[in-house]
Amino acid sequence: MDAVTLEGFLTAIAIGPVTVNPEQWLPHVFGSGPNNTMPEFPAIKRFELVVKFIMRFYSSAIMIFEIAPEKFSPSLSFCEHLVFDRPI
């Protein structure tokens, strides 16, 4: 999952009507299979660092919607090869 997709995913979880625990959604961030098992990491420290970053991202999404939702501004994914002034 790239950073823009991660932001959208975490924002949806943060503002959803039901609380979803990280144990439920975190495996999806890593693109796990149907059994939702976490991928293996070469070292526990690497795993902890990645999860810490993702949880910070999640916490910031929650915080912005609790404090000032009007200030939320999603990241944009930019593709140089797209041309918007031509009909499809």
PyMOL Python script that loads the backbone (N, CA, C, O; Angstrom):
from pymol import cmd

cmd.read_pdbstr("""\
ATOM      1  N   MET A   1       0.860  -1.168   0.000  1.00  0.00           N
ATOM      2  CA  MET A   1       0.000   0.000   0.000  1.00  0.00           C
ATOM      3  C   MET A   1       0.905   1.230   0.000  1.00  0.00           C
ATOM      4  O   MET A   1       1.787   1.360   0.849  1.00  0.00           O
ATOM      5  N   ASP A   2       0.680   2.130  -0.959  1.00  0.00           N
ATOM      6  CA  ASP A   2       1.506   3.344  -0.989  1.00  0.00           C
ATOM      7  C   ASP A   2       0.982   4.361   0.030  1.00  0.00           C
ATOM      8  O   ASP A   2      -0.067   4.150   0.638  1.00  0.00           O
ATOM      9  N   ALA A   3       1.708   5.452   0.212  1.00  0.00           N
ATOM     10  CA  ALA A   3       1.380   6.434   1.252  1.00  0.00           C
ATOM     11  C   ALA A   3       0.029   7.103   1.028  1.00  0.00           C
ATOM     12  O   ALA A   3      -0.694   7.358   1.991  1.00  0.00           O
ATOM     13  N   VAL A   4      -0.324   7.389  -0.215  1.00  0.00           N
ATOM     14  CA  VAL A   4      -1.605   8.044  -0.501  1.00  0.00           C
ATOM     15  C   VAL A   4      -2.762   7.094  -0.184  1.00  0.00           C
ATOM     16  O   VAL A   4      -3.755   7.502   0.418  1.00  0.00           O
ATOM     17  N   THR A   5      -2.634   5.838  -0.589  1.00  0.00           N
ATOM     18  CA  THR A   5      -3.655   4.837  -0.293  1.00  0.00           C
ATOM     19  C   THR A   5      -3.750   4.610   1.211  1.00  0.00           C
ATOM     20  O   THR A   5      -4.846   4.496   1.760  1.00  0.00           O
ATOM     21  N   LEU A   6      -2.603   4.545   1.872  1.00  0.00           N
ATOM     22  CA  LEU A   6      -2.579   4.372   3.323  1.00  0.00           C
ATOM     23  C   LEU A   6      -3.311   5.509   4.011  1.00  0.00           C
ATOM     24  O   LEU A   6      -4.085   5.278   4.940  1.00  0.00           O
ATOM     25  N   GLU A   7      -3.074   6.732   3.565  1.00  0.00           N
ATOM     26  CA  GLU A   7      -3.757   7.875   4.167  1.00  0.00           C
ATOM     27  C   GLU A   7      -5.272   7.755   4.014  1.00  0.00           C
ATOM     28  O   GLU A   7      -6.014   7.987   4.968  1.00  0.00           O
ATOM     29  N   GLY A   8      -5.727   7.398   2.830  1.00  0.00           N
ATOM     30  CA  GLY A   8      -7.165   7.235   2.609  1.00  0.00           C
ATOM     31  C   GLY A   8      -7.749   6.122   3.448  1.00  0.00           C
ATOM     32  O   GLY A   8      -8.823   6.276   4.028  1.00  0.00           O
ATOM     33  N   PHE A   9      -7.052   5.004   3.517  1.00  0.00           N
ATOM     34  CA  PHE A   9      -7.490   3.856   4.301  1.00  0.00           C
ATOM     35  C   PHE A   9      -7.598   4.214   5.777  1.00  0.00           C
ATOM     36  O   PHE A   9      -8.611   3.933   6.418  1.00  0.00           O
ATOM     37  N   LEU A  10      -6.548   4.837   6.315  1.00  0.00           N
ATOM     38  CA  LEU A  10      -6.546   5.198   7.734  1.00  0.00           C
ATOM     39  C   LEU A  10      -7.559   6.293   8.047  1.00  0.00           C
ATOM     40  O   LEU A  10      -8.157   6.300   9.123  1.00  0.00           O
ATOM     41  N   THR A  11      -7.751   7.214   7.112  1.00  0.00           N
ATOM     42  CA  THR A  11      -8.753   8.264   7.309  1.00  0.00           C
ATOM     43  C   THR A  11     -10.141   7.648   7.373  1.00  0.00           C
ATOM     44  O   THR A  11     -10.946   8.025   8.225  1.00  0.00           O
ATOM     45  N   ALA A  12     -10.428   6.715   6.492  1.00  0.00           N
ATOM     46  CA  ALA A  12     -11.733   6.049   6.502  1.00  0.00           C
ATOM     47  C   ALA A  12     -11.963   5.313   7.822  1.00  0.00           C
ATOM     48  O   ALA A  12     -13.062   5.351   8.375  1.00  0.00           O
ATOM     49  N   ILE A  13     -10.941   4.655   8.312  1.00  0.00           N
ATOM     50  CA  ILE A  13     -11.065   3.950   9.593  1.00  0.00           C
ATOM     51  C   ILE A  13     -11.252   4.948  10.729  1.00  0.00           C
ATOM     52  O   ILE A  13     -12.068   4.729  11.624  1.00  0.00           O
ATOM     53  N   ALA A  14     -10.502   6.039  10.695  1.00  0.00           N
ATOM     54  CA  ALA A  14     -10.558   7.033  11.773  1.00  0.00           C
ATOM     55  C   ALA A  14     -11.917   7.712  11.863  1.00  0.00           C
ATOM     56  O   ALA A  14     -12.385   7.999  12.965  1.00  0.00           O
ATOM     57  N   ILE A  15     -12.562   7.976  10.731  1.00  0.00           N
ATOM     58  CA  ILE A  15     -13.831   8.712  10.763  1.00  0.00           C
ATOM     59  C   ILE A  15     -15.055   7.810  10.649  1.00  0.00           C
ATOM     60  O   ILE A  15     -16.190   8.287  10.644  1.00  0.00           O
ATOM     61  N   GLY A  16     -14.820   6.518  10.557  1.00  0.00           N
ATOM     62  CA  GLY A  16     -15.935   5.581  10.436  1.00  0.00           C
ATOM     63  C   GLY A  16     -16.793   5.547  11.694  1.00  0.00           C
ATOM     64  O   GLY A  16     -16.352   5.960  12.766  1.00  0.00           O
ATOM     65  N   PRO A  17     -18.019   5.052  11.558  1.00  0.00           N
ATOM     66  CA  PRO A  17     -18.958   5.039  12.686  1.00  0.00           C
ATOM     67  C   PRO A  17     -18.640   3.996  13.756  1.00  0.00           C
ATOM     68  O   PRO A  17     -19.184   4.044  14.859  1.00  0.00           O
ATOM     69  N   VAL A  18     -17.755   3.051  13.423  1.00  0.00           N
ATOM     70  CA  VAL A  18     -17.427   1.964  14.347  1.00  0.00           C
ATOM     71  C   VAL A  18     -15.916   1.969  14.590  1.00  0.00           C
ATOM     72  O   VAL A  18     -15.131   2.154  13.659  1.00  0.00           O
ATOM     73  N   THR A  19     -15.524   1.767  15.827  1.00  0.00           N
ATOM     74  CA  THR A  19     -14.099   1.677  16.145  1.00  0.00           C
ATOM     75  C   THR A  19     -13.562   0.346  15.637  1.00  0.00           C
ATOM     76  O   THR A  19     -14.118  -0.715  15.920  1.00  0.00           O
ATOM     77  N   VAL A  20     -12.479   0.422  14.889  1.00  0.00           N
ATOM     78  CA  VAL A  20     -11.833  -0.783  14.358  1.00  0.00           C
ATOM     79  C   VAL A  20     -10.442  -0.850  14.967  1.00  0.00           C
ATOM     80  O   VAL A  20      -9.651   0.082  14.826  1.00  0.00           O
ATOM     81  N   ASN A  21     -10.147  -1.945  15.640  1.00  0.00           N
ATOM     82  CA  ASN A  21      -8.853  -2.115  16.300  1.00  0.00           C
ATOM     83  C   ASN A  21      -7.740  -2.334  15.276  1.00  0.00           C
ATOM     84  O   ASN A  21      -7.970  -2.935  14.226  1.00  0.00           O
ATOM     85  N   PRO A  22      -6.527  -1.844  15.583  1.00  0.00           N
ATOM     86  CA  PRO A  22      -5.395  -2.048  14.675  1.00  0.00           C
ATOM     87  C   PRO A  22      -5.157  -3.516  14.321  1.00  0.00           C
ATOM     88  O   PRO A  22      -4.704  -3.818  13.216  1.00  0.00           O
ATOM     89  N   GLU A  23      -5.455  -4.422  15.235  1.00  0.00           N
ATOM     90  CA  GLU A  23      -5.275  -5.852  14.950  1.00  0.00           C
ATOM     91  C   GLU A  23      -6.154  -6.293  13.791  1.00  0.00           C
ATOM     92  O   GLU A  23      -5.843  -7.265  13.103  1.00  0.00           O
ATOM     93  N   GLN A  24      -7.254  -5.577  13.575  1.00  0.00           N
ATOM     94  CA  GLN A  24      -8.163  -5.916  12.494  1.00  0.00           C
ATOM     95  C   GLN A  24      -7.729  -5.307  11.163  1.00  0.00           C
ATOM     96  O   GLN A  24      -7.828  -5.964  10.127  1.00  0.00           O
ATOM     97  N   TRP A  25      -7.253  -4.067  11.174  1.00  0.00           N
ATOM     98  CA  TRP A  25      -6.939  -3.399   9.906  1.00  0.00           C
ATOM     99  C   TRP A  25      -5.466  -3.435   9.519  1.00  0.00           C
ATOM    100  O   TRP A  25      -5.146  -3.311   8.337  1.00  0.00           O
ATOM    101  N   LEU A  26      -4.565  -3.600  10.480  1.00  0.00           N
ATOM    102  CA  LEU A  26      -3.142  -3.565  10.169  1.00  0.00           C
ATOM    103  C   LEU A  26      -2.704  -4.628   9.151  1.00  0.00           C
ATOM    104  O   LEU A  26      -1.894  -4.317   8.278  1.00  0.00           O
ATOM    105  N   PRO A  27      -3.201  -5.860   9.226  1.00  0.00           N
ATOM    106  CA  PRO A  27      -2.806  -6.835   8.209  1.00  0.00           C
ATOM    107  C   PRO A  27      -3.149  -6.392   6.785  1.00  0.00           C
ATOM    108  O   PRO A  27      -2.426  -6.726   5.847  1.00  0.00           O
ATOM    109  N   HIS A  28      -4.230  -5.652   6.616  1.00  0.00           N
ATOM    110  CA  HIS A  28      -4.620  -5.177   5.288  1.00  0.00           C
ATOM    111  C   HIS A  28      -3.640  -4.141   4.749  1.00  0.00           C
ATOM    112  O   HIS A  28      -3.451  -4.034   3.537  1.00  0.00           O
ATOM    113  N   VAL A  29      -3.026  -3.391   5.631  1.00  0.00           N
ATOM    114  CA  VAL A  29      -2.031  -2.400   5.218  1.00  0.00           C
ATOM    115  C   VAL A  29      -0.856  -3.095   4.533  1.00  0.00           C
ATOM    116  O   VAL A  29      -0.290  -2.576   3.571  1.00  0.00           O
ATOM    117  N   PHE A  30      -0.501  -4.264   5.034  1.00  0.00           N
ATOM    118  CA  PHE A  30       0.626  -5.004   4.490  1.00  0.00           C
ATOM    119  C   PHE A  30       0.232  -5.910   3.329  1.00  0.00           C
ATOM    120  O   PHE A  30       1.069  -6.639   2.797  1.00  0.00           O
ATOM    121  N   GLY A  31      -1.039  -5.866   2.934  1.00  0.00           N
ATOM    122  CA  GLY A  31      -1.492  -6.649   1.795  1.00  0.00           C
ATOM    123  C   GLY A  31      -1.485  -8.134   2.051  1.00  0.00           C
ATOM    124  O   GLY A  31      -1.130  -8.926   1.178  1.00  0.00           O
ATOM    125  N   SER A  32      -1.879  -8.508   3.250  1.00  0.00           N
ATOM    126  CA  SER A  32      -1.862  -9.920   3.591  1.00  0.00           C
ATOM    127  C   SER A  32      -2.924 -10.688   2.816  1.00  0.00           C
ATOM    128  O   SER A  32      -3.834 -10.100   2.230  1.00  0.00           O
ATOM    129  N   GLY A  33      -2.796 -11.971   2.824  1.00  0.00           N
ATOM    130  CA  GLY A  33      -3.709 -12.852   2.100  1.00  0.00           C
ATOM    131  C   GLY A  33      -5.033 -13.022   2.808  1.00  0.00           C
ATOM    132  O   GLY A  33      -5.340 -12.306   3.762  1.00  0.00           O
ATOM    133  N   PRO A  34      -5.820 -13.980   2.331  1.00  0.00           N
ATOM    134  CA  PRO A  34      -7.168 -14.179   2.871  1.00  0.00           C
ATOM    135  C   PRO A  34      -7.213 -14.506   4.353  1.00  0.00           C
ATOM    136  O   PRO A  34      -8.223 -14.250   5.008  1.00  0.00           O
ATOM    137  N   ASN A  35      -6.149 -15.062   4.889  1.00  0.00           N
ATOM    138  CA  ASN A  35      -6.155 -15.396   6.313  1.00  0.00           C
ATOM    139  C   ASN A  35      -5.679 -14.241   7.185  1.00  0.00           C
ATOM    140  O   ASN A  35      -5.591 -14.380   8.405  1.00  0.00           O
ATOM    141  N   ASN A  36      -5.367 -13.088   6.561  1.00  0.00           N
ATOM    142  CA  ASN A  36      -4.974 -11.867   7.277  1.00  0.00           C
ATOM    143  C   ASN A  36      -3.806 -12.057   8.234  1.00  0.00           C
ATOM    144  O   ASN A  36      -3.808 -11.512   9.338  1.00  0.00           O
ATOM    145  N   THR A  37      -2.821 -12.818   7.818  1.00  0.00           N
ATOM    146  CA  THR A  37      -1.616 -12.952   8.640  1.00  0.00           C
ATOM    147  C   THR A  37      -0.623 -11.870   8.243  1.00  0.00           C
ATOM    148  O   THR A  37      -0.580 -11.450   7.087  1.00  0.00           O
ATOM    149  N   MET A  38       0.149 -11.437   9.179  1.00  0.00           N
ATOM    150  CA  MET A  38       1.136 -10.394   8.935  1.00  0.00           C
ATOM    151  C   MET A  38       2.318 -10.969   8.146  1.00  0.00           C
ATOM    152  O   MET A  38       2.682 -12.131   8.324  1.00  0.00           O
ATOM    153  N   PRO A  39       2.909 -10.153   7.281  1.00  0.00           N
ATOM    154  CA  PRO A  39       4.104 -10.627   6.573  1.00  0.00           C
ATOM    155  C   PRO A  39       5.276 -10.737   7.533  1.00  0.00           C
ATOM    156  O   PRO A  39       5.263 -10.149   8.614  1.00  0.00           O
ATOM    157  N   GLU A  40       6.275 -11.484   7.138  1.00  0.00           N
ATOM    158  CA  GLU A  40       7.463 -11.615   7.980  1.00  0.00           C
ATOM    159  C   GLU A  40       8.413 -10.463   7.712  1.00  0.00           C
ATOM    160  O   GLU A  40       8.571 -10.025   6.573  1.00  0.00           O
ATOM    161  N   PHE A  41       9.036  -9.981   8.761  1.00  0.00           N
ATOM    162  CA  PHE A  41      10.023  -8.909   8.659  1.00  0.00           C
ATOM    163  C   PHE A  41      11.389  -9.485   9.010  1.00  0.00           C
ATOM    164  O   PHE A  41      11.486 -10.415   9.810  1.00  0.00           O
ATOM    165  N   PRO A  42      12.458  -8.926   8.407  1.00  0.00           N
ATOM    166  CA  PRO A  42      13.796  -9.459   8.674  1.00  0.00           C
ATOM    167  C   PRO A  42      14.241  -9.273  10.126  1.00  0.00           C
ATOM    168  O   PRO A  42      15.067 -10.034  10.630  1.00  0.00           O
ATOM    169  N   ALA A  43      13.698  -8.270  10.786  1.00  0.00           N
ATOM    170  CA  ALA A  43      14.059  -8.026  12.185  1.00  0.00           C
ATOM    171  C   ALA A  43      12.874  -7.387  12.899  1.00  0.00           C
ATOM    172  O   ALA A  43      12.117  -6.624  12.299  1.00  0.00           O
ATOM    173  N   ILE A  44      12.722  -7.696  14.148  1.00  0.00           N
ATOM    174  CA  ILE A  44      11.616  -7.150  14.939  1.00  0.00           C
ATOM    175  C   ILE A  44      11.698  -5.631  15.019  1.00  0.00           C
ATOM    176  O   ILE A  44      10.671  -4.954  15.040  1.00  0.00           O
ATOM    177  N   LYS A  45      12.908  -5.095  15.064  1.00  0.00           N
ATOM    178  CA  LYS A  45      13.078  -3.636  15.130  1.00  0.00           C
ATOM    179  C   LYS A  45      12.504  -2.972  13.888  1.00  0.00           C
ATOM    180  O   LYS A  45      11.894  -1.907  13.983  1.00  0.00           O
ATOM    181  N   ARG A  46      12.688  -3.578  12.738  1.00  0.00           N
ATOM    182  CA  ARG A  46      12.146  -3.029  11.481  1.00  0.00           C
ATOM    183  C   ARG A  46      10.618  -3.034  11.534  1.00  0.00           C
ATOM    184  O   ARG A  46       9.970  -2.056  11.159  1.00  0.00           O
ATOM    185  N   PHE A  47      10.060  -4.133  11.996  1.00  0.00           N
ATOM    186  CA  PHE A  47       8.611  -4.242  12.132  1.00  0.00           C
ATOM    187  C   PHE A  47       8.077  -3.173  13.075  1.00  0.00           C
ATOM    188  O   PHE A  47       7.100  -2.492  12.762  1.00  0.00           O
ATOM    189  N   GLU A  48       8.719  -3.027  14.228  1.00  0.00           N
ATOM    190  CA  GLU A  48       8.281  -2.036  15.214  1.00  0.00           C
ATOM    191  C   GLU A  48       8.333  -0.622  14.645  1.00  0.00           C
ATOM    192  O   GLU A  48       7.436   0.181  14.901  1.00  0.00           O
ATOM    193  N   LEU A  49       9.363  -0.314  13.886  1.00  0.00           N
ATOM    194  CA  LEU A  49       9.504   1.000  13.284  1.00  0.00           C
ATOM    195  C   LEU A  49       8.386   1.269  12.270  1.00  0.00           C
ATOM    196  O   LEU A  49       7.803   2.353  12.258  1.00  0.00           O
ATOM    197  N   VAL A  50       8.099   0.298  11.438  1.00  0.00           N
ATOM    198  CA  VAL A  50       7.045   0.444  10.426  1.00  0.00           C
ATOM    199  C   VAL A  50       5.687   0.614  11.099  1.00  0.00           C
ATOM    200  O   VAL A  50       4.916   1.496  10.722  1.00  0.00           O
ATOM    201  N   VAL A  51       5.393  -0.210  12.074  1.00  0.00           N
ATOM    202  CA  VAL A  51       4.106  -0.120  12.774  1.00  0.00           C
ATOM    203  C   VAL A  51       3.997   1.201  13.528  1.00  0.00           C
ATOM    204  O   VAL A  51       2.921   1.796  13.575  1.00  0.00           O
ATOM    205  N   LYS A  52       5.074   1.656  14.104  1.00  0.00           N
ATOM    206  CA  LYS A  52       5.077   2.938  14.815  1.00  0.00           C
ATOM    207  C   LYS A  52       4.739   4.079  13.855  1.00  0.00           C
ATOM    208  O   LYS A  52       3.950   4.963  14.192  1.00  0.00           O
ATOM    209  N   PHE A  53       5.330   4.060  12.672  1.00  0.00           N
ATOM    210  CA  PHE A  53       5.047   5.077  11.668  1.00  0.00           C
ATOM    211  C   PHE A  53       3.570   5.036  11.251  1.00  0.00           C
ATOM    212  O   PHE A  53       2.916   6.075  11.162  1.00  0.00           O
ATOM    213  N   ILE A  54       3.060   3.848  11.002  1.00  0.00           N
ATOM    214  CA  ILE A  54       1.657   3.700  10.584  1.00  0.00           C
ATOM    215  C   ILE A  54       0.722   4.180  11.689  1.00  0.00           C
ATOM    216  O   ILE A  54      -0.271   4.849  11.401  1.00  0.00           O
ATOM    217  N   MET A  55       1.011   3.857  12.935  1.00  0.00           N
ATOM    218  CA  MET A  55       0.164   4.285  14.048  1.00  0.00           C
ATOM    219  C   MET A  55       0.205   5.801  14.235  1.00  0.00           C
ATOM    220  O   MET A  55      -0.793   6.406  14.625  1.00  0.00           O
ATOM    221  N   ARG A  56       1.355   6.415  13.959  1.00  0.00           N
ATOM    222  CA  ARG A  56       1.442   7.879  14.007  1.00  0.00           C
ATOM    223  C   ARG A  56       0.553   8.494  12.938  1.00  0.00           C
ATOM    224  O   ARG A  56      -0.155   9.470  13.187  1.00  0.00           O
ATOM    225  N   PHE A  57       0.597   7.918  11.757  1.00  0.00           N
ATOM    226  CA  PHE A  57      -0.222   8.372  10.642  1.00  0.00           C
ATOM    227  C   PHE A  57      -1.705   8.257  11.022  1.00  0.00           C
ATOM    228  O   PHE A  57      -2.487   9.176  10.778  1.00  0.00           O
ATOM    229  N   TYR A  58      -2.076   7.133  11.616  1.00  0.00           N
ATOM    230  CA  TYR A  58      -3.449   6.886  12.061  1.00  0.00           C
ATOM    231  C   TYR A  58      -3.858   7.887  13.144  1.00  0.00           C
ATOM    232  O   TYR A  58      -4.950   8.452  13.086  1.00  0.00           O
ATOM    233  N   SER A  59      -3.001   8.102  14.111  1.00  0.00           N
ATOM    234  CA  SER A  59      -3.291   9.051  15.192  1.00  0.00           C
ATOM    235  C   SER A  59      -3.470  10.468  14.668  1.00  0.00           C
ATOM    236  O   SER A  59      -4.323  11.209  15.157  1.00  0.00           O
ATOM    237  N   SER A  60      -2.674  10.847  13.680  1.00  0.00           N
ATOM    238  CA  SER A  60      -2.811  12.194  13.123  1.00  0.00           C
ATOM    239  C   SER A  60      -4.138  12.339  12.390  1.00  0.00           C
ATOM    240  O   SER A  60      -4.740  13.413  12.413  1.00  0.00           O
ATOM    241  N   ALA A  61      -4.607  11.267  11.736  1.00  0.00           N
ATOM    242  CA  ALA A  61      -5.913  11.316  11.070  1.00  0.00           C
ATOM    243  C   ALA A  61      -7.020  11.499  12.101  1.00  0.00           C
ATOM    244  O   ALA A  61      -7.931  12.303  11.901  1.00  0.00           O
ATOM    245  N   ILE A  62      -6.946  10.763  13.190  1.00  0.00           N
ATOM    246  CA  ILE A  62      -7.952  10.902  14.252  1.00  0.00           C
ATOM    247  C   ILE A  62      -7.915  12.310  14.829  1.00  0.00           C
ATOM    248  O   ILE A  62      -8.959  12.935  15.014  1.00  0.00           O
ATOM    249  N   MET A  63      -6.724  12.807  15.110  1.00  0.00           N
ATOM    250  CA  MET A  63      -6.569  14.108  15.740  1.00  0.00           C
ATOM    251  C   MET A  63      -7.135  15.236  14.875  1.00  0.00           C
ATOM    252  O   MET A  63      -7.841  16.106  15.386  1.00  0.00           O
ATOM    253  N   ILE A  64      -6.839  15.233  13.591  1.00  0.00           N
ATOM    254  CA  ILE A  64      -7.310  16.328  12.745  1.00  0.00           C
ATOM    255  C   ILE A  64      -8.839  16.348  12.683  1.00  0.00           C
ATOM    256  O   ILE A  64      -9.436  17.424  12.651  1.00  0.00           O
ATOM    257  N   PHE A  65      -9.473  15.190  12.665  1.00  0.00           N
ATOM    258  CA  PHE A  65     -10.933  15.168  12.600  1.00  0.00           C
ATOM    259  C   PHE A  65     -11.578  15.479  13.945  1.00  0.00           C
ATOM    260  O   PHE A  65     -12.729  15.913  13.980  1.00  0.00           O
ATOM    261  N   GLU A  66     -10.875  15.271  15.045  1.00  0.00           N
ATOM    262  CA  GLU A  66     -11.407  15.633  16.354  1.00  0.00           C
ATOM    263  C   GLU A  66     -11.241  17.122  16.631  1.00  0.00           C
ATOM    264  O   GLU A  66     -12.116  17.745  17.231  1.00  0.00           O
ATOM    265  N   ILE A  67     -10.120  17.693  16.194  1.00  0.00           N
ATOM    266  CA  ILE A  67      -9.799  19.078  16.519  1.00  0.00           C
ATOM    267  C   ILE A  67     -10.307  20.063  15.476  1.00  0.00           C
ATOM    268  O   ILE A  67     -10.981  21.035  15.816  1.00  0.00           O
ATOM    269  N   ALA A  68      -9.992  19.821  14.222  1.00  0.00           N
ATOM    270  CA  ALA A  68     -10.343  20.780  13.161  1.00  0.00           C
ATOM    271  C   ALA A  68     -10.566  20.052  11.840  1.00  0.00           C
ATOM    272  O   ALA A  68      -9.713  20.114  10.954  1.00  0.00           O
ATOM    273  N   PRO A  69     -11.693  19.366  11.691  1.00  0.00           N
ATOM    274  CA  PRO A  69     -11.921  18.591  10.473  1.00  0.00           C
ATOM    275  C   PRO A  69     -11.898  19.429   9.196  1.00  0.00           C
ATOM    276  O   PRO A  69     -11.575  18.916   8.125  1.00  0.00           O
ATOM    277  N   GLU A  70     -12.233  20.693   9.303  1.00  0.00           N
ATOM    278  CA  GLU A  70     -12.222  21.562   8.121  1.00  0.00           C
ATOM    279  C   GLU A  70     -10.809  21.806   7.593  1.00  0.00           C
ATOM    280  O   GLU A  70     -10.634  22.260   6.463  1.00  0.00           O
ATOM    281  N   LYS A  71      -9.815  21.505   8.407  1.00  0.00           N
ATOM    282  CA  LYS A  71      -8.423  21.705   7.989  1.00  0.00           C
ATOM    283  C   LYS A  71      -7.810  20.461   7.348  1.00  0.00           C
ATOM    284  O   LYS A  71      -6.660  20.487   6.909  1.00  0.00           O
ATOM    285  N   PHE A  72      -8.573  19.382   7.297  1.00  0.00           N
ATOM    286  CA  PHE A  72      -8.048  18.169   6.672  1.00  0.00           C
ATOM    287  C   PHE A  72      -7.823  18.415   5.189  1.00  0.00           C
ATOM    288  O   PHE A  72      -8.690  18.939   4.490  1.00  0.00           O
ATOM    289  N   SER A  73      -6.661  18.032   4.732  1.00  0.00           N
ATOM    290  CA  SER A  73      -6.318  18.175   3.326  1.00  0.00           C
ATOM    291  C   SER A  73      -5.614  16.896   2.895  1.00  0.00           C
ATOM    292  O   SER A  73      -4.469  16.662   3.283  1.00  0.00           O
ATOM    293  N   PRO A  74      -6.281  16.064   2.101  1.00  0.00           N
ATOM    294  CA  PRO A  74      -5.647  14.798   1.712  1.00  0.00           C
ATOM    295  C   PRO A  74      -4.453  15.005   0.795  1.00  0.00           C
ATOM    296  O   PRO A  74      -4.367  16.002   0.078  1.00  0.00           O
ATOM    297  N   SER A  75      -3.556  14.073   0.829  1.00  0.00           N
ATOM    298  CA  SER A  75      -2.420  14.083  -0.091  1.00  0.00           C
ATOM    299  C   SER A  75      -2.943  13.773  -1.488  1.00  0.00           C
ATOM    300  O   SER A  75      -3.997  13.157  -1.646  1.00  0.00           O
ATOM    301  N   LEU A  76      -2.209  14.198  -2.476  1.00  0.00           N
ATOM    302  CA  LEU A  76      -2.611  13.928  -3.851  1.00  0.00           C
ATOM    303  C   LEU A  76      -1.586  13.047  -4.526  1.00  0.00           C
ATOM    304  O   LEU A  76      -0.381  13.219  -4.342  1.00  0.00           O
ATOM    305  N   SER A  77      -2.064  12.116  -5.298  1.00  0.00           N
ATOM    306  CA  SER A  77      -1.191  11.291  -6.106  1.00  0.00           C
ATOM    307  C   SER A  77      -1.135  11.939  -7.482  1.00  0.00           C
ATOM    308  O   SER A  77      -2.176  12.233  -8.069  1.00  0.00           O
ATOM    309  N   PHE A  78       0.048  12.162  -7.995  1.00  0.00           N
ATOM    310  CA  PHE A  78       0.201  12.876  -9.254  1.00  0.00           C
ATOM    311  C   PHE A  78       0.778  11.952 -10.311  1.00  0.00           C
ATOM    312  O   PHE A  78       1.802  11.304 -10.093  1.00  0.00           O
ATOM    313  N   CYS A  79       0.120  11.899 -11.449  1.00  0.00           N
ATOM    314  CA  CYS A  79       0.594  11.089 -12.569  1.00  0.00           C
ATOM    315  C   CYS A  79       0.847  12.016 -13.740  1.00  0.00           C
ATOM    316  O   CYS A  79      -0.092  12.601 -14.279  1.00  0.00           O
ATOM    317  N   GLU A  80       2.102  12.159 -14.144  1.00  0.00           N
ATOM    318  CA  GLU A  80       2.462  13.072 -15.223  1.00  0.00           C
ATOM    319  C   GLU A  80       1.887  12.667 -16.570  1.00  0.00           C
ATOM    320  O   GLU A  80       1.673  13.522 -17.429  1.00  0.00           O
ATOM    321  N   HIS A  81       1.635  11.385 -16.768  1.00  0.00           N
ATOM    322  CA  HIS A  81       1.179  10.928 -18.073  1.00  0.00           C
ATOM    323  C   HIS A  81      -0.317  11.164 -18.318  1.00  0.00           C
ATOM    324  O   HIS A  81      -0.790  10.954 -19.435  1.00  0.00           O
ATOM    325  N   LEU A  82      -1.053  11.585 -17.319  1.00  0.00           N
ATOM    326  CA  LEU A  82      -2.480  11.849 -17.507  1.00  0.00           C
ATOM    327  C   LEU A  82      -2.705  13.201 -18.138  1.00  0.00           C
ATOM    328  O   LEU A  82      -2.059  14.182 -17.770  1.00  0.00           O
ATOM    329  N   VAL A  83      -3.622  13.258 -19.092  1.00  0.00           N
ATOM    330  CA  VAL A  83      -3.979  14.491 -19.747  1.00  0.00           C
ATOM    331  C   VAL A  83      -5.483  14.684 -19.556  1.00  0.00           C
ATOM    332  O   VAL A  83      -6.277  13.848 -19.988  1.00  0.00           O
ATOM    333  N   PHE A  84      -5.868  15.768 -18.919  1.00  0.00           N
ATOM    334  CA  PHE A  84      -7.252  15.959 -18.559  1.00  0.00           C
ATOM    335  C   PHE A  84      -8.058  16.797 -19.553  1.00  0.00           C
ATOM    336  O   PHE A  84      -9.274  16.918 -19.405  1.00  0.00           O
ATOM    337  N   ASP A  85      -7.415  17.366 -20.547  1.00  0.00           N
ATOM    338  CA  ASP A  85      -8.166  18.228 -21.465  1.00  0.00           C
ATOM    339  C   ASP A  85      -8.592  17.503 -22.733  1.00  0.00           C
ATOM    340  O   ASP A  85      -9.114  18.138 -23.649  1.00  0.00           O
ATOM    341  N   ARG A  86      -8.386  16.194 -22.811  1.00  0.00           N
ATOM    342  CA  ARG A  86      -8.819  15.395 -23.954  1.00  0.00           C
ATOM    343  C   ARG A  86      -9.998  14.533 -23.581  1.00  0.00           C
ATOM    344  O   ARG A  86     -10.017  13.976 -22.483  1.00  0.00           O
ATOM    345  N   PRO A  87     -10.988  14.398 -24.450  1.00  0.00           N
ATOM    346  CA  PRO A  87     -12.097  13.469 -24.145  1.00  0.00           C
ATOM    347  C   PRO A  87     -11.600  12.030 -24.155  1.00  0.00           C
ATOM    348  O   PRO A  87     -10.646  11.687 -24.853  1.00  0.00           O
ATOM    349  N   ILE A  88     -12.248  11.223 -23.389  1.00  0.00           N
ATOM    350  CA  ILE A  88     -11.870   9.814 -23.299  1.00  0.00           C
ATOM    351  C   ILE A  88     -12.442   9.041 -24.475  1.00  0.00           C
ATOM    352  O   ILE A  88     -12.233   7.832 -24.579  1.00  0.00           O
TER     353      ILE A  88
END
""", "prot")
cmd.dss("prot")
cmd.show_as("cartoon", "prot")
cmd.util.cbc("prot")
cmd.orient("prot")
